[in-house]
Amino acid sequence: MKSRNSLIRLKRFQVDEKRRQVAQIEMMIAEFERMATDLDDQILAEQKRVGISDVSHFAYPTFAKAAMQRRDNLLVSANELRSQLDAAQAALSEAVEDMKKVELIEERDQMRDRAASDALEQDALDEMATRMSFRTA
């Protein structure tokens, strides 16, 4: 019984850890996308400031080119994180299923123990009732 309680605690810990990993990856994706949006805004502001929006123009601002490269890198990283997120979510689902299986086994065992205990108590009560009926007869 004690080892099963330890196993349940371990499975719960694993599920919590997988949830933290999923949340962390989701936060990183959101942060990368926010940073990419900020860079988009900076690129547009720089293009408006100099009046050149054609990237191939010889006087196109170097800052805007560098910001575009950073933005593109962030979006690539966010896309790579999405595949990691999918894998982390699959691992979380598997861990939850494992935890549920162990909890169901524990619940079934507790119900069986409770039924056995109730049966013993009922037998004792039946025996007491039988003794009482013999005494009164």
HUURJO-V654201 format. One record per helix or strand. SS is the DSSP state (a for helix, b for strand). FROM is the first residue (numbers start at 1). LEN is the number of residues. If there is no record, write none. Layout:
<<SS;FROM;LEN> <SS;FROM;LEN>>
//
This chain:
<<a;2;49> <a;62;75>>
//
